[in-house]
Amino acid sequence: MAAGAPRIFVSHLAGVPVFDPNGDQVGRVRDLVAMLRVGGRPPRLLGLVVEVVSRRRIFLPMTRVTGVESGQVITTGVVNMRRFEQRPTERMVLGELLDRRVTLVGTGEECTVLDVAIQQLPARRDWEINRVFVRKGKGGALRRRGETLTVEWSAVTGFSLEEHGQGAESLLATFEQMRPADLANVLHHLPPKRRAEIANALDDDRLADVLEELPEDDQIEIIGKLKEERAADVLEAMDPDDAADLLSELPADDQERFLTLMQPDDAADVRRLLSYEERTAGGLMTTEPIVLRPDATVADALARVRQQDLSPALAAQVYVCRPPDETPTGKYLGTVHFQRLLRDPPFTLVSSIVDNDLPPLRPDASLPAVTSYLAAYNMVAVPVVDESGSLLGAVTVDDVLDHLLPDDWRETDFHDSDVGQSGGAEEHARGH
């Protein structure tokens, strides 16, 4: 870039696509890597952390960046697919610098970092963090009322200090539109201290969604750092099968303590799931499928299917049962598939269009049996019924995949050959 290159605030780079010179997308920006320097000099921006198609995070040196404009990043086209590993001297800009409390040098006032700006140096390929956007005040519930201003990097101090009680609002605002799986990936790659701070800042429902996408070790770590009452609230917000999976990894005393703190109805569902062997239909199922009475209409069914918090697999079919409606239900009568709901008039009774040709599964059915059932009948969910004919829940294909894949599948790289070319060792050298 020429002299007078534009200044770019890093919050505008979060999640933007990265393209090679041919216009093919390499991945998306998930963070930036900087190295703090002594003497109040602005940090040097070393490169970008890019999440490629395989969910792997790689390092893209700024020397390989040819353009940062119009909501996109352009690279030279040579990408090293080696997994990014943060070094002790490096700082993650989005993950570690935003929300940090710093002090204005001139006045001694405390303020909170909302954003930082990067700029390419004239006649050079180096980039620096040279401006800081801050809000005055000590933070807390009234922090948004403070004055905001943009200052030079040298006008604030405190970035090199160990941060205690760092906030999370600015980082979360940056990633507000992320899917839970993508935000979980962001959390997984943060330092444990920062991960706990972000978890504390998320509301219960959002944290529950993210926890369901995290590896078990991260789940246990985060739950263990929450206050017990908050942890119980988050467990209640999780899908019962995911909450049961998490609790099954904890010691029995911890399980019972959390279950006692949960609402009785939510705890009862989780206790029921914990009573089944893990790799059986009972251990895999969710206790919250869509259940309708025989006198419900197609219009009623479609209204339930439209609920935003339902996963696509659970919304693909409804289960018709005699009262009671909550699992375990009265007698299971059959399934109505979403496509059938679209073909029949709204006033049609669901009891007249049930599919009862396919037998439901028993709760003790093994994982191979569940997998074979889904594959043989091209289903995305299957009902689980007990010996008395009551619907206990449903197993969805996503839960089956979770148990078929390796335990570390969220950290495993897939299809790297589809992502880009591998560069030389200099790609990971950071130019130190």
Stockholm file with secondary structure:
# STOCKHOLM 1.0

chainA/1-432         MAAGAPRIFVSHLAGVPVFDPNGDQVGRVRDLVAMLRVGGRPPRLLGLVVEVVSRRRIFLPMTRVTGVESGQVITTGVVNMRRFEQRPTERMVLGELLDRRVTLVGTGEECTVLDVAIQQLPARRDWEINRVFVRKGKGGALRRRGETLTVEWSAVTGFSLEEHGQGAESLLATFEQMRPADLANVLHHLPPKRRAEIANALDDDRLADVLEELPEDDQIEIIGKLKEERAADVLEAMDPDDAADLLSELPADDQERFLTLMQPDDAADVRRLLSYEERTAGGLMTTEPIVLRPDATVADALARVRQQDLSPALAAQVYVCRPPDETPTGKYLGTVHFQRLLRDPPFTLVSSIVDNDLPPLRPDASLPAVTSYLAAYNMVAVPVVDESGSLLGAVTVDDVLDHLLPDDWRETDFHDSDVGQSGGAEEHARGH
#=GR chainA/1-432 SS CCTTCCCEEGGGTTTCEEECTTSCEEEEEEEEEEECCSTTCCCEEEEEEEEETTSCEEEEEGGGEEEEETTEEEECSBCCCSBCCCCTTEEEIIIIITTCEEEETTTCCEEEEEEEEEEECTTSSCEEEEEEEEEESCCSTTGGGSCEEEEEGGGEECTTSCCSSCCCHHHHHHTTTCCHHHHHHHHHTSCHHHHHHHHHHSCHHHHHHHHTTSCHHHHHHHHHHSCHHHHHHHHHHSCHHHHHHHHHTSCHHHHHHHHHHSCHHHHHHHHHHHTSCTTBHHHHCBSCCCEECTTCBHHHHHHHHTCTTSCTTGGGEEEEESSCCSSSCSBEEEEEEHHHHHHSCTTCBGGGSCBCSSCCBCTTCBHHHHHHHHHHTTCSEEEEECTTSBEEEEEEHHHHHHHHSCTTGGGCCCCGGGTCBCCCGGGGSTTC
#=GC SS_cons         CCTTCCCEEGGGTTTCEEECTTSCEEEEEEEEEEECCSTTCCCEEEEEEEEETTSCEEEEEGGGEEEEETTEEEECSBCCCSBCCCCTTEEEIIIIITTCEEEETTTCCEEEEEEEEEEECTTSSCEEEEEEEEEESCCSTTGGGSCEEEEEGGGEECTTSCCSSCCCHHHHHHTTTCCHHHHHHHHHTSCHHHHHHHHHHSCHHHHHHHHTTSCHHHHHHHHHHSCHHHHHHHHHHSCHHHHHHHHHTSCHHHHHHHHHHSCHHHHHHHHHHHTSCTTBHHHHCBSCCCEECTTCBHHHHHHHHTCTTSCTTGGGEEEEESSCCSSSCSBEEEEEEHHHHHHSCTTCBGGGSCBCSSCCBCTTCBHHHHHHHHHHTTCSEEEEECTTSBEEEEEEHHHHHHHHSCTTGGGCCCCGGGTCBCCCGGGGSTTC
//
